[in-house]
């Protein structure tokens, strides 16, 4: 579960060499996202980046993390810690090390507020999402993200005309 993505050096290189990040999303199509677009990551995307259980998903997740303008919330980090402990049986020392690496590899960590909670309630009511999925969507919207990468929500669904949910693994 330990991985040092060394994204700072790669991000500088990619800004010069690759103005676009190509992600396979939906069948055989490839979607182009400008790197300046803000990308919110669901916990599963980060978990795959640090896991060796599914190599194809690991590769896609690492590409997103290394090349994107990525944002997560404290909730995402909490969910990662829970999965690492319950599903993978990791020690809390290993979990802290992985969370530290996650923190270093993403651009922004959003702290949920009361406003985020209230917005999540509105999203849950409007779209029928679970409360926790709605919290992730609310945090993505608060950070003005254009893309939310998740395999748990409906692929290509657009939220409030601003945020597109993409499953990078299909």
Buried (B, 14 or more C-beta within 10 A) or exposed (E): BEBEBEBEEBBEEBEEEEEEBEBBBBEEEEBEBEBEBBBBBBBBBBBBBBBEEEEEBBEBBBBBBBBBBBBBBEBBBBBBBEBBBEEBEBEEEBBEBBBEBBEEBBBEBBEBEEEBEEBBBEBBEEBEBEEBBBBBBBBBBBBEBBBBBBBBBEBEBEBEEEBBBBBBBE
